[in-house]
């Protein structure tokens, strides 16, 4: 079974631009979660989608948004990029609720904002 | 609010046993999970404790005490490849601690 696929692997953007990251979950997984990982801050929860509906949202500004398509693929968008948005963005899929159904992570998209 | 506390770094000798502790504070609890992440890699699931007690998976064991809001990950017969960051996580959505960096030395 193919794992979670995230594209692109690396991105370099300039302050003020916007970016879209893509995530294809494991086949059959309906929950997709997004996390931001920075040194010293660990993994911070962005949002979780289940069957095209945002089920939970973390404490991030409205510049961060996401969506899920009918095939469970998900995208996240960051508008008006700031230097502090430089991070590894991880997508994870699970069969149902992430708390009792293991999260399967992709290798992430490393975003650098200059 | 919600929070998890775990040590930032732990060093242990190859072949030894190491315990990584995790304390949490939350208004709603759905069990404690543990994930491992090697440098440059993706986090991978290790274990999940929904109830009090010990769960064993090979060289790794995880323990939970809900009355003490405390859990730990126990790694036995340490190997160099166990050098990684270990995260405890709880609740829904899944909230992660800041991670414990384990260094295994010869």
Interface residues (C-beta under 8 A of the other chain):
Chain A: X4 X33 X35 X40 X41 X42 X43 X44 X45 X48 X55 X56 X58 X90 X92 X97 X98 X99 X100 X102 X103 X104 X105 X106 X107 X108
Chain B: X30 X31 X33 X35 X41 X42 X43 X44 X45 X48 X50 X87 X90 X91 X92 X93 X94 X95 X96 X97 X98 X99
